[in-house]
Amino acid sequence: MKGLHKKFTNEYVEEYVNRPRIELVNYFSKPKLYISTKRKNGKEVATIEKGKRWYVFYYFRNPATGKMGNRPFKIYRKLNSLNSIKERKKVGKMMCDIMYDMLKGGYSPYDEDLKNLTGIKGEDSTKNIMTVRLAFEHGLEHKKGSLKLGSYKGYYNYVTLFLAWCDDMGLDKLDILELEQSHIIDYLNYLRRDPPSGRGLKPTSVANTKRHLGAIMAKLYEDKIVPKNFFPDIKTKKGKPEKNQPFTKAEVKIIRDHCMEHEPVLYDFLRFIFYSFLRNQEIVRIQVKHIDMEKRLVSIPTKADTMSHILMIEPMYQFLLTKKLHKCKKNDLLFTPSGKPGAWNSSEKGRVAYFSKRFLAIKEHFGFDANKTTYSFRHNAAVDLFQSFVASGQSENEAIGNLMNITRHKSEDALRNYLRDIGAVVPEDWSSSYNMNF
């Protein structure tokens, strides 16, 4: 550490620190320490794991163009050889202070006389070009702190697939400033094309790819690494999403009988969908601490970090009684592969995939339509309740009003559209109203 400090404060540095700069405004940004992080227990924490590099960075106005540089100048020195977070933060702060004094004293990273001394490399160094790969990895890493784990994994997958394509096309080592809109269009066209010359993705998947990569490029623009984010200028075809449809009554009976005999854990999961109107990803989040048997409420954590409260109707209550929740730990998940509340070392996405995969095997076994999924049981419940309300003498408006509280739709119009889409609302026979025959 002493050697590092000495290297920065030798006679050459002192010469630059003591040289007055007449104009300081906007010549450079104040040096900052980049602390590499990882996600732990839902929070971003500093890490010194292998491959997680720390550095001091700043921006400097290019004397040739008069413009602030797009890429930061980075100083690594011996920072990543230090074996504790405390040491790295201490030395990093020292490096920031010394670098700031040097900049105020007149130092320019474009001065070749000092560049070899300090080991500083920036946008004018051919040895430190910000390649397409490095830029997107940089954008992903810096965006990580604002994303939940599930969202980050989605971004990671999109970026990984894009960089693999760039590698095949010889673009991964291209200077990020040379990446053009046409390159991205080529990639999106590749995703649309059928195999083997493409991936055969549907328009919705292609649009999602563009949205995620565009968000990374927006971060690079925000960090002044690229002069423009051209993703919003690229038009993608909007695909019509295929909507799930409810099962027939006969199909529901087949599934119920099969699951009761062969898939009891899946049977409980599907019944919970039917009676609670919850989505798969909401159900796999439920922990024992979210269940209040006394008040008969289930409180579901949502994506927005809020809680959605569901009434525990009688079938749900009786089901939960069998789980003996009072003997479980508060953080135990309600649904696990064992059929008992407990720990499950799997991501939310992995837990959803587990139940979806088991149901897919049943669907393929009986040859059910592709647009009928576990989500369809919510539709079956909505159709059944709506028709029951109407059959009991309620008007359509009354039935809609009662159903809104159960399905948690935000408006009557949204619920009406939903019921029409799944075939719950159909007009009566109007043939007697015709005045002519055809």
C-alpha positions in Angstrom: 0.0 0.0 0.0 2.9 2.4 0.8 4.5 1.6 -2.5 1.2 2.4 -4.3 0.9 5.7 -2.5 4.6 6.6 -3.3 4.0 5.8 -7.0 1.2 8.3 -7.1 3.0 11.0 -5.2 6.4 11.0 -6.8 8.1 14.0 -8.2 6.3 13.9 -11.5 2.9 13.8 -9.9 3.9 16.7 -7.6 4.9 18.7 -10.6 1.4 18.3 -12.1 -0.4 18.9 -8.8 1.5 22.1 -8.2 0.8 23.4 -11.8 -2.2 25.8 -11.7 -5.0 25.1 -14.2 -6.7 28.3 -15.3 -10.0 26.7 -16.5 -11.3 23.8 -14.4 -15.0 23.9 -15.4 -16.0 20.7 -17.3 -12.5 19.6 -18.1 -13.0 16.4 -16.2 -15.3 14.7 -13.9 -14.5 14.0 -10.2 -12.8 10.6 -9.9 -14.9 7.9 -8.4 -14.3 4.4 -7.1 -16.2 1.6 -8.9 -17.0 -1.1 -6.4 -17.8 -4.5 -7.9 -20.9 -6.1 -6.3 -22.9 -9.3 -6.1 -26.4 -10.0 -4.9 -26.8 -11.6 -1.4 -30.0 -12.1 0.4 -31.8 -9.8 -2.1 -29.3 -6.9 -1.7 -26.2 -5.7 -3.6 -23.0 -6.1 -1.5 -19.4 -5.4 -2.3 -17.3 -8.4 -3.4 -13.7 -9.2 -4.1 -14.4 -12.5 -5.8 -12.3 -13.5 -8.7 -13.2 -11.7 -11.8 -14.9 -8.8 -9.9 -12.6 -5.9 -10.6 -12.5 -2.6 -8.8 -11.1 0.6 -10.3 -11.1 4.4 -10.1 -12.7 6.1 -13.1 -13.3 9.6 -14.5 -14.1 11.4 -17.7 -11.9 13.9 -19.5 -12.6 16.4 -22.3 -10.7 15.4 -25.5 -8.4 18.3 -26.4 -8.6 17.5 -30.1 -12.4 17.6 -30.3 -13.3 19.7 -27.3 -15.9 17.1 -26.3 -16.1 15.1 -23.1 -15.0 11.6 -23.7 -17.5 8.8 -24.2 -15.5 6.3 -22.3 -14.1 6.6 -18.8 -10.4 6.5 -18.0 -9.8 3.7 -15.6 -7.1 3.2 -13.0 -6.5 -0.3 -11.6 -2.9 -0.3 -10.3 -2.6 -2.8 -7.5 -6.1 -2.3 -6.3 -7.4 -5.8 -7.2 -4.5 -7.4 -5.4 -5.8 -6.3 -2.0 -7.5 -9.1 -0.2 -10.2 -7.3 1.8 -13.1 -4.9 1.0 -11.9 -2.5 3.7 -8.4 -2.3 2.2 -9.8 -1.8 -1.3 -12.2 1.0 -0.2 -9.4 2.7 1.8 -6.9 2.6 -1.1 -9.6 3.4 -3.7 -10.5 6.6 -1.8 -6.9 7.5 -1.6 -6.5 7.0 -5.4 -9.6 9.1 -6.0 -8.2 11.9 -3.9 -4.7 11.8 -5.5 -6.1 11.6 -9.0 -8.4 14.6 -8.3 -5.5 16.6 -7.1 -3.5 15.7 -10.2 -6.4 16.7 -12.5 -6.9 20.0 -10.6 -3.1 20.5 -10.9 -3.1 20.3 -14.7 -2.7 16.6 -15.4 -4.1 15.3 -18.7 -4.5 11.6 -19.5 -3.6 12.7 -23.1 -0.1 13.6 -21.9 2.1 10.7 -23.1 4.9 11.7 -20.6 2.7 10.8 -17.6 0.6 8.0 -19.1 3.4 5.4 -18.9 4.1 6.5 -15.3 0.6 6.1 -13.9 -0.6 3.2 -16.1 -3.8 5.2 -16.8 -5.6 4.1 -20.0 -8.6 5.7 -21.6 -10.3 6.3 -24.8 -7.2 7.2 -26.8 -5.4 4.0 -25.8 -5.7 1.3 -28.5 -4.9 -1.3 -25.8 -8.0 -0.4 -23.9 -10.7 -0.1 -26.5 -14.2 -0.5 -25.1 -15.3 -3.5 -27.2 -19.0 -4.5 -27.8 -18.5 -7.4 -25.4 -17.0 -5.2 -22.7 -19.6 -2.5 -23.2 -22.6 -4.8 -22.8 -21.0 -6.6 -19.9 -20.3 -3.1 -18.3 -23.9 -2.0 -18.9 -25.3 -5.3 -17.5 -23.1 -5.1 -14.4 -24.0 -1.4 -13.7 -27.7 -2.1 -14.2 -27.6 -5.0 -11.9 -28.1 -2.9 -8.8 -31.5 -1.7 -9.9 -32.9 -5.1 -10.8 -34.4 -7.9 -8.9 -32.7 -11.3 -9.2 -35.3 -12.7 -11.6 -35.1 -9.6 -13.8 -31.3 -9.6 -13.8 -31.3 -13.3 -14.9 -33.5 -12.3 -17.8 -31.2 -9.5 -18.9 -28.2 -11.8 -18.5 -29.7 -14.4 -20.8 -30.6 -11.8 -23.5 -27.1 -10.2 -23.4 -25.4 -13.7 -23.4 -27.2 -14.8 -26.5 -26.5 -11.5 -28.2 -22.8 -11.7 -27.4 -22.6 -15.3 -28.6 -24.0 -14.1 -32.0 -21.6 -11.2 -32.0 -18.8 -13.7 -31.4 -19.9 -15.8 -34.4 -20.1 -12.7 -36.6 -16.8 -11.3 -35.5 -18.4 -8.3 -33.8 -17.6 -8.9 -30.1 -14.2 -7.3 -30.3 -15.5 -4.3 -32.4 -15.2 -0.9 -30.8 -18.6 -0.2 -29.3 -18.6 3.2 -31.1 -18.5 1.3 -34.4 -21.6 -0.8 -33.5 -24.3 0.3 -35.8 -28.1 0.1 -36.0 -27.8 -2.2 -39.0 -25.9 -4.7 -36.8 -28.8 -4.9 -34.4 -31.3 -5.2 -37.2 -29.3 -8.1 -38.6 -29.4 -9.8 -35.1 -33.2 -9.3 -34.8 -33.7 -10.7 -38.3 -31.5 -13.7 -37.3 -33.8 -14.3 -34.3 -36.9 -14.3 -36.6 -35.5 -16.7 -39.3 -36.3 -20.3 -39.0 -33.6 -22.8 -38.1 -30.9 -23.6 -39.1 -30.2 -20.1 -40.3 -32.0 -18.5 -37.4 -33.7 -19.2 -34.1 -37.4 -19.1 -35.3 -38.6 -16.8 -32.5 -42.0 -15.3 -32.5 -42.5 -11.5 -32.8 -43.2 -11.1 -29.1 -39.9 -12.7 -28.2 -38.0 -10.6 -30.7 -39.6 -7.5 -29.3 -38.6 -8.5 -25.8 -35.0 -9.0 -27.0 -34.9 -5.6 -28.5 -36.4 -4.1 -25.3 -33.8 -5.7 -23.0 -30.8 -4.9 -25.2 -32.1 -1.4 -25.7 -32.2 -0.9 -21.9 -28.5 -1.9 -21.7 -27.7 0.5 -24.5 -29.6 3.2 -22.6 -27.4 2.6 -19.6 -24.3 2.9 -21.8 -25.6 6.2 -23.2 -26.3 7.4 -19.6 -22.7 6.5 -18.7 -21.4 8.4 -21.7 -19.9 5.3 -23.3 -22.0 5.7 -26.5 -23.2 8.9 -28.1 -26.7 7.6 -28.9 -29.2 4.8 -28.1 -30.5 3.8 -31.5 -32.7 0.9 -30.3 -35.9 3.0 -30.1 -35.5 3.8 -33.8 -35.7 0.1 -34.7 -39.2 -1.1 -35.5 -40.3 -4.6 -34.6 -43.4 -6.4 -35.6 -46.0 -6.8 -32.9 -47.2 -10.3 -32.5 -50.6 -11.4 -31.4 -50.3 -13.1 -28.1 -52.0 -16.5 -28.0 -54.5 -16.4 -25.2 -55.1 -19.3 -22.9 -58.5 -21.0 -23.0 -60.4 -22.8 -20.3 -60.6 -26.6 -20.3 -64.0 -28.3 -20.9 -65.7 -29.9 -18.0 -64.8 -33.3 -19.3 -61.1 -32.3 -19.5 -61.2 -30.9 -15.9 -62.5 -34.2 -14.7 -59.8 -36.2 -16.5 -57.1 -34.0 -15.1 -58.5 -34.1 -11.6 -58.8 -37.9 -11.5 -55.3 -38.4 -13.0 -53.7 -36.0 -10.6 -55.5 -37.4 -7.5 -54.1 -40.8 -8.3 -50.6 -40.0 -9.8 -49.7 -36.4 -9.1 -51.0 -35.4 -5.6 -48.6 -32.5 -5.2 -49.6 -31.0 -8.6 -53.2 -31.6 -7.7 -52.9 -29.4 -4.7 -51.1 -26.8 -6.7 -53.9 -26.7 -9.4 -56.6 -26.6 -6.8 -55.0 -23.6 -5.3 -55.0 -21.8 -8.7 -58.7 -22.7 -9.1 -59.8 -21.4 -5.7 -57.5 -18.5 -5.2 -57.3 -17.0 -8.7 -53.5 -16.6 -8.2 -50.9 -17.0 -10.8 -48.2 -19.6 -10.7 -45.4 -17.2 -9.8 -47.6 -15.7 -7.0 -48.3 -19.2 -5.5 -44.6 -20.3 -5.5 -43.8 -17.1 -3.4 -46.2 -18.0 -0.6 -44.4 -18.7 2.7 -45.9 -19.8 6.0 -45.6 -16.3 7.3 -47.9 -15.0 4.6 -50.8 -17.2 5.9 -53.1 -16.0 8.7 -55.4 -19.0 9.6 -57.2 -17.0 12.2 -58.2 -14.1 9.8 -58.4 -16.5 6.9 -56.2 -14.4 4.8 -53.3 -15.1 2.5 -51.0 -12.2 1.8 -49.1 -12.5 -1.5 -45.8 -10.6 -2.2 -46.2 -8.9 -5.6 -43.5 -7.8 -8.1 -43.8 -4.2 -6.9 -42.8 -5.2 -3.3 -46.4 -4.7 -2.1 -48.8 -7.3 -0.6 -52.0 -8.5 -2.2 -54.5 -10.0 0.3 -56.6 -13.0 -0.7 -59.6 -14.3 1.2 -59.1 -17.9 2.3 -62.4 -19.5 1.2 -63.5 -22.8 2.7 -61.8 -25.3 0.3 -58.5 -23.4 0.7 -58.9 -23.3 4.5 -59.5 -27.0 4.7 -56.5 -27.7 2.5 -54.2 -25.5 4.6 -55.4 -27.2 7.8 -53.9 -30.4 6.5 -50.5 -28.8 6.2 -50.2 -28.2 10.0 -48.6 -24.8 9.5 -48.2 -24.2 13.2 -45.4 -26.8 13.2 -43.6 -25.1 10.3 -40.9 -22.4 10.1 -42.1 -18.9 9.1 -39.9 -18.8 6.0 -41.0 -22.3 4.8 -42.5 -22.3 1.3 -46.1 -23.6 1.1 -45.5 -25.6 -2.0 -42.4 -27.8 -2.4 -41.8 -31.1 -4.4 -42.3 -33.1 -1.2 -45.9 -31.8 -0.9 -45.0 -30.4 2.6 -44.1 -26.8 3.5 -40.4 -26.4 3.8 -37.2 -25.1 2.2 -36.6 -25.4 -1.5 -33.3 -24.4 -3.0 -34.6 -23.1 -6.3 -35.3 -19.7 -7.8 -38.8 -18.5 -8.3 -38.5 -19.1 -12.0 -37.2 -22.6 -11.3 -40.1 -23.4 -9.0 -42.7 -22.2 -11.5 -40.9 -24.3 -14.2 -41.1 -27.4 -11.9 -44.9 -27.4 -11.8 -45.3 -26.3 -15.4 -43.1 -29.2 -16.6 -45.1 -31.7 -14.6 -48.4 -30.4 -16.0 -47.0 -30.3 -19.5 -46.4 -34.1 -19.3 -50.1 -34.6 -18.4 -51.2 -32.3 -21.2 -49.1 -34.1 -23.8 -50.3 -37.5 -22.4 -54.0 -36.6 -23.0 -53.4 -34.5 -26.1 -54.8 -31.3 -24.8 -54.6 -28.1 -26.9 -51.4 -26.0 -26.6 -53.3 -22.9 -25.5 -54.6 -24.7 -22.4 -52.2 -24.4 -19.5 -52.2 -24.3 -15.7 -53.4 -20.7 -16.1 -56.5 -22.1 -17.7 -57.8 -23.2 -14.4 -58.3 -19.5 -13.4 -60.5 -19.2 -16.5 -62.5 -22.3 -15.6 -63.1 -20.8 -12.1 -64.2 -17.5 -13.6 -66.6 -19.0 -16.1 -68.1 -21.3 -13.4 -68.6 -18.5 -10.9 -70.0 -16.0 -13.5 -72.5 -18.5 -14.9 -73.5 -19.6 -11.3 -74.1 -16.0 -10.3 -76.3 -15.4 -13.4 -78.2 -18.7 -12.9 -79.0 -17.6 -9.3 -80.9 -14.6 -10.6 -78.2 -11.9 -10.6 -78.1 -9.5 -13.5 -74.9 -9.4 -15.7 -73.9 -6.2 -14.0 -74.4 -7.7 -10.5 -72.4 -10.8 -11.5 -69.6 -8.7 -12.9 -69.5 -6.6 -9.7 -69.3 -9.6 -7.5 -66.7 -11.3 -9.7 -64.4 -8.2 -9.7 -63.7 -8.6 -6.0 -62.7 -12.2 -6.6 -60.6 -12.0 -9.7 -59.0 -8.6 -8.7 -59.5 -7.0 -12.1 -58.9 -3.2 -11.9 -62.1 -2.3 -13.9 -65.4 -3.7 -15.0 -64.4 -3.2 -18.7 -61.2 -5.2 -18.2 -63.2 -8.0 -16.5 -65.9 -8.0 -19.3 -63.2 -8.2 -22.0 -61.6 -11.1 -20.0 -64.9 -13.0 -19.8 -65.6 -12.5 -23.5 -62.1 -13.8 -24.4 -62.6 -17.0 -22.4 -66.1 -17.5 -23.6 -68.0 -16.8 -20.4 -70.1 -14.1 -21.9 -72.0 -15.0 -25.0 -75.2 -13.5 -26.4 -78.5 -15.3 -26.4 -80.0 -16.8 -29.6 -81.1 -13.7 -31.7 -82.6 -15.6 -34.6 -86.2 -14.6 -33.8 -85.2 -10.9 -34.4 -84.5 -11.3 -38.1 -87.1 -9.8 -40.5 -85.9 -11.7 -43.5 -84.8 -15.2 -44.4 -81.5 -16.0 -46.2 
